[in-house]
Amino acid sequence: MKHNRRITLLLIVILVNVHALSAQAQKLFSPDTIRPGYQTHGSSDSIDRCIGNILFTLPGGMGLTDGIYQLPFYANHSNGIISSSTIAWKDMRMAGVPHIGLIYSFGNRGTQYAGFEYQQAFGKRYLLNLDYTKLKSNAYLRNNAFSRDNLQVQFRRLAKVYSFHLKGAWLRDSSLRSGGVRIDSLVGLFSPQLLPVIKENAAFRQSVLHVSFDNYVNVSGDSIARYGVYSSHGLHVRNRRYYESDTLSGIYDCVYIDSQSTRDQFQWSALSNSAGFFFANKAQQLHVSAEHVFWSIQNLGVRKDTSELNLKGQYQLNVRNVAFSSSTGFNLIGASNEFRETAGLIIPLNSWEFKANVTYKNVLPDYFIRQAYGNNYKWSNPWSKQEKLFAQTKLTWSPSTLWNMYISANALRLKNNFFFQNEQWVQLTESIQMTQMKIGGYAKWKGLSIQPEYTFSTNSGTLQLMPKHMANARLMLKGGLFKAKRLKAYFGVDAQWVSAADRLTFVPYVNSLDLFSSSGTMPGFTDLHAFMGFQIDVFRFFVRMEHIAYYWNDAQIQAVKGYPFAAPNLRFGVTWDFFN
């Protein structure tokens, strides 16, 4: 009996102490704060769209509005490789009480999207976040099914003397590689999932594991102005595989291992350790460290390893809501003196807000580009650095809660960049420049709202990789039903117009876009999506009909050669948020 009372008392103490982190903890780690009313994946009038533009016939479900039509895609995938091995860490979210968020959506052809998030603060010192999403489809184009997993776990401790940040991530990208339709003329006669494709038995697999452990020892004896020693330890593993079964000697010029079956494997593993010092107060944070990295590759039995020594620095400044951040990295030994710099600035002025980000990199290309050996390819490129400058700015004017306007500009400059061209990696010495400008806004009158946006894009040279003109708008009606107005409902449409552009070519076994292969022109087109949804407190339900324009567009429209316009998709979804 006494034992049960002790357990009950312990549970009461734990529940009472599950509250917000201290103000200083929020200042040091800068987590987002989750309050009652928080909604997983955004507000009720955007939930359907945040996962709505990813389902297309393109390889691996890559979308257009969040993919090859947007300049950030080329900045993040500057070599054309569409799979990413970097981790986009989510900002930690602080919950005063335990929070669980769920989302699930399903549609035609086995399309499913599932998400789970969990946040909890344990007392004043500890914060735990867990995020998982899964996206899969049986294919909008025959033999083009895909599945994508993203799991992240982060755990932080903030104390007066010793603090740490432990985080781990696992990514998996699994997709069949159809190579596109075999005969273009059949596109208008059959739906995409029935068309014969170039590769009946080809698949790509990639898995990424990343674990890091950061430690802070505060020697100042002060919880307001903190300074001390810092260490970081990380493990990063990436494994990529390509499979294909066919009469390969009739497809490829070279066959090095097997003329009937391909099982290429390339794995890169890295172990990093760094140490330095840090300083943090209410307005500033500074980290300076020296880092040692040991990496190795395994490529069909061929092994290679290298050690690198780097210097790293991070700085943040927050004064009167003005925020500036900078991150710098310089290689001393082992990587040809690579240099990285990223800086960001946020300036709010009454009803105005200005944001800017600049990234400059002078680095070696991906290890897979430098040297790789497979069943049908073999290359060894010089360890020459490629240069990238990417800048983003956005100015927003919000004079009222009923309307706002914004204008943004992105610019990308690539020099000495490696691209896959004519069955090999080629380093182009001339500069490639791309720009993209957007203007848009939001207006609301009673329950009616509209969100228009226009995008203008250019790039140097003769190719038009992105359409010059794009316009889209969301028109929505939202309001409460019945007398109590507790049941909220909304419905609307998303309309889009895209001008002509050059068609791109996708190379399955390299998992890369060939940006300089002439494959014709994609004509302009329009697209239309319709949606509706309901919300009762923390529960939401939505329905979305995508790619309605399939019924009037030319079925042979292809942004990437061999991958036609997607057929309509009807999707249902629910979200549910639980606060203890």
C-alpha positions, 0 to 999 in steps of 0.5 A, a space after each residue: 500500500 505504501 509502495 503504491 502511494 509512493 508511486 502515485 506521489 512520484 507521478 504527481 510530482 512529475 506531472 506538476 513539473 512538466 512545464 515550460 523551460 525557463 526564459 534563459 533556456 528559450 534564449 539559448 536554444 531558441 525553441 518555438 513555443 507550442 501553445 494550446 490551439 497549435 495545429 500539426 502541419 499548419 492552420 486549417 486553411 493550409 493543411 491540404 496544401 502543405 502536402 499537396 504539391 508533391 504527387 506527380 509522375 516525376 521520379 520519386 514523387 518529386 513535385 513541380 511547385 516545390 521542385 524543379 520550378 523553384 530556384 532553391 531546388 537548384 541551390 540545394 541540388 546544384 549538381 542535379 542529383 535529386 536525392 539529398 544526403 543532408 539533414 534539414 533539422 527541425 527547430 525544437 518546439 517547447 511544450 508546457 504540457 505533453 503534445 502529440 500531433 497526428 496526420 494521415 492522408 490517403 488517395 488514389 494509387 496507394 498514395 499515403 502520407 503519415 506524420 507524427 510529432 511529440 514534444 514534452 518539457 521535463 521540468 526546467 532542464 529537459 526538452 524532448 522532440 520526436 518527428 516522423 513522416 512517411 510518404 508513399 505511392 504505388 505510382 502515378 506512372 507505371 513502375 515509378 512507385 516510391 516510399 520516403 521516410 524521415 525520422 528525427 529525435 532531439 533531446 536537450 538538457 539546459 543547466 547552470 553548469 552542464 548542458 547537452 543536445 543529443 539528436 539523431 535522424 534517419 532518412 530512407 528514399 526507396 523508389 522504382 526507376 521507370 526511365 520514363 515512357 517508352 513511346 511518347 505517342 501513346 501518352 494521349 491514348 493511355 493513362 500514365 499508370 498503364 503506359 509502357 516504360 523504358 525500364 521495367 526492373 530498375 530501382 534506387 535505394 538510399 539511406 542516411 543515418 546521422 547522430 550528433 552529441 553536443 556538450 556545453 560546460 559553463 565555467 562562468 558560474 552565471 546562468 545569464 552570461 554563460 561561457 565555457 568549453 564546447 565539444 561535438 561528436 557526430 556519425 554520418 552514414 549514407 548508403 546508395 544503391 541502384 538495381 536493374 535487370 535487363 539485357 544490359 549489354 544492349 542498353 549500355 556502352 560498357 558492362 564491367 561486371 554483369 550483363 544481365 543484372 546490376 547491383 551498384 553500391 556506394 557507401 560514405 561514412 564519416 566520424 567527426 569530433 570537435 572542441 572549442 569554446 562558447 559564449 552566450 547571453 541574452 543578446 549574443 551567442 558565439 561558438 568557435 571550434 576545431 573539428 577533425 573528420 575521418 571519412 571512408 567510402 566503400 564502392 563495390 569492394 573498393 575502399 578509400 579513406 581520408 582525414 580532414 581538419 576544419 575550423 568552424 565558427 557560429 555567431 548570433 545577435 538579437 537586439 530589439 527583435 533584429 536578428 543576425 546569424 553567421 556560420 563559417 567553416 574553413 578546411 585546413 587539411 584534407 579537403 583543398 581548403 574548402 570554405 563555407 559561409 552562411 549569413 542571415 538577417 531579420 529586421 522588423 519595422 512596425 508593419 514591415 519585415 525584411 529577411 535576407 540570407 546569403 550562402 557562399 560555398 567554395 567546396 569539393 563536389 560530392 564524393 560520388 561525383 569525384 570517384 565511383 565505379 558501377 556495373 555500367 560506369 566508371 569515373 575519376 574526376 579531379 578534386 577541383 572545387 566548385 563555387 556557389 553563391 546563393 542569396 534570398 531576400 523578402 520584404 513583407 508589408 502587413 498594415 492590417 490583419 486583413 491583408 498584406 503584400 510581399 516581394 522576394 528575390 532569389 539569385 544563384 551563381 554557379 562556377 566550376 560546377 560539375 553536371 552530368 552530361 553525355 554519360 559522364 560528369 563534366 566541370 563547366 568553367 563558365 558561370 551559370 546565373 539564375 534569378 527568381 522574383 516573386 510578388 504576392 499577398 493575402 487579402 481577407 473580407 469576412 470569410 472570403 480570402 485570396 492569396 495570389 502570387 506571380 513568379 518571374 524566373 531567368 537563367 543565363 545561357 540558351 536553356 530555360 530551365 525554369 518557366 519564365 512566368 508562373 502565377 497561382 492563386 488560392 481562393 477560399 471561403 471559411 466560416 463557422 457553422 450552426 449557432 455555436 460556430 464551433 464547427 468551422 468549415 472551408 472550401 476553395 480552389 488553387 489555380 496555377 498557370 505555368 509558361 513554356 520551358 525546356 524539358 529536362 532529362 533524368 538519368 536513373 542510374 545516377 539519380 541526376 537531372 541532365 540539365 544540358 541535354 536537349 529534349 524539346 520544349 514543355 508547352 505552357 499549361 494550367 492546373 487546378 486543385 479543389 479542396 474542402 475541410 472541417 474543424 472541431 477544436 483540435 480535430 480536422 478533416 479535409 478532402 482535396 482533388 488534385 490535377 483537375 486540369 488533366 482533363 483539358 491539358 495536352 496529355 503529352 506535357 512533360 517537364 522531364 522527358 518521359 514523365 507526362 502530366 499527372 492524372 487527377 488524384 482524390 485525397 482525404 486526410 485527418 489531423 489530431 492534436 492532443 494536449 495533456 
